[in-house]
Amino acid sequence: MLSACRHAGDVTAENGGGIYAVRSSCPIAGIPTGTGDITLFNPQGSTDSGAIDVTAAMTQLRAYCQNAGDDVVSTVTFTVTGLRRDAGPARQVVLPYFDVALRGGATVVAKQIGYVALNFPAGSQHATTSARASVRVNRGAASLPANVRAILTRPRKAGEAEAALDPLAEPGVREAVAQATFEHLVGFQLTQDQLKYNATR
């Protein structure tokens, strides 16, 4: 099988068979659990279901990245759908969202706050809008060191002792992979009370 035709998860016949994994320097895009929905109450401070004023959700997350000099620029687009309790006069609701570059699953290397506006037409309970956000990461930082890449791609044949060993079991290799792994995360910028509500509703 030609390498140019390989895809992540392809089973190869080389070296006794196995899984060929494709790694990219592009950040992994996602919406963290508990941050893709927001609920506004009226009156504020209430969490009673009868006091729900507006709810909104992030959907249809799409991501692409491109090279920009020594960096990789990741851009995500997403849709925000809103529902209000009362179909009254036209109304605009502005919601904050975060745009984060995360390294190694734990370290925030860049963060900015954006805003998305839901415009409810008069007499309608529904509103939809879209937004985009971008982060920039250094391509070198998002690439595996040559020695680690060599360990991960070293041919392993069935029957050999090393064939049964997972290279990611080595702490140094595992840490290098983590440090070269970036995520591009977006979600609503929630208060502590809103996070708690999302976690317990």
Secondary structure as GFF3:
##gff-version 3
##sequence-region A 1 201
A	DSSP	three_ten_helix	3	5	.	.	.	ID=ss1
A	DSSP	beta_strand	10	12	.	.	.	ID=ss2
A	DSSP	three_ten_helix	14	16	.	.	.	ID=ss3
A	DSSP	beta_strand	18	20	.	.	.	ID=ss4
A	DSSP	beta_strand	28	30	.	.	.	ID=ss5
A	DSSP	beta_strand	37	41	.	.	.	ID=ss6
A	DSSP	three_ten_helix	49	51	.	.	.	ID=ss7
A	DSSP	beta_strand	52	68	.	.	.	ID=ss8
A	DSSP	beta_strand	71	84	.	.	.	ID=ss9
A	DSSP	beta_strand	91	103	.	.	.	ID=ss10
A	DSSP	beta_strand	107	120	.	.	.	ID=ss11
A	DSSP	beta_strand	126	138	.	.	.	ID=ss12
A	DSSP	alpha_helix	146	153	.	.	.	ID=ss13
A	DSSP	three_ten_helix	161	164	.	.	.	ID=ss14
A	DSSP	three_ten_helix	167	169	.	.	.	ID=ss15
A	DSSP	alpha_helix	171	179	.	.	.	ID=ss16
A	DSSP	beta_strand	182	188	.	.	.	ID=ss17
A	DSSP	alpha_helix	192	200	.	.	.	ID=ss18
###
